[in-house]
């Protein structure tokens, strides 16, 4: 008898569950018919809540990676390991300085390339890789024949990453690594580093920058690589007390200058064209202390045109 009662309870529960599920289905259908706007709003709210959760998770992970880099816990992608003596492994034999190099490509007397004035078609076979500053050059620099792979927020660790951002190259889902392997360029211009200021130390910066140049050399063996100085910020922006300051930028630019070998890698001091007598970005040239006004981009362009790679 007890078994029969238990069985009845199970049957009733199953039937009740079926009735409840059916009623819920009807309820949703009735709601969709009688209150379509309400149902649409519920779906929209769920969508934005899910997106918010995804973005929050990504932001938390990004901040964790930044903090880990600052205190030396680890590197986001593991590029560049130190050997047992604490020195970085050498990256490629093309990177280096010649004795007497002045940072403007004059250190190697055997070089077949010198820096001079660019011709009209000089930038036809040039590619520019960079962050939001280079986006400004793309939009207002008048270098219409050049190729641009640039994006706001570009970092050293993200430059060859998946095509998850819009690059200003006419094909906005192009992967930079794929493009550098599929296309041939004679000049490669790089300005990256401002967004890496809060990640890692100077060794971290050097390793990742050298790794990037070494990889570009593999994919573009005949190209002249121009390492552009990281553009300084204004005195006011530098004094805010965070990791973006001219002291740190200048330290990194000294590292970049040492990469100039006077042969096929040249350092270009863009700051000499846009900074004041104290080495700060001229406050008249910017609204936010970081990016150039459109009407002053020509200062950058003119500098590039007067420091072009010319064969002897």
Buried (B, 14 or more C-beta within 10 A) or exposed (E): EEEEEEEEEEEEEEEEEEEEEEEEEEEEEEEEEEEEEEBEEEEEEEEEEEEEEEEEEEEEEEEEBBEBBBEEEEBBBEBBEEEEEEEBEEBBEBBBBBEEBEBBBBBBEEBEBBBBEBEEEBBBBBBBBBBBBBBBBBEBBEBEEBBBBBBBEBBBBBBBBEBEBEBBBEEEEBBBBEBBEEEEBBBBBBBBBBBBBEBBEEBBBBBBBBBBBBBBBEBBEEBBBBBBBBBBBBBEBBEEEEEBBBEBBBEBBEBBBBBBBBBBBBBBBBBEBBBBEEBBBBEEBBEEBBBBEEEBBBBBBEBBBEBBBBEE
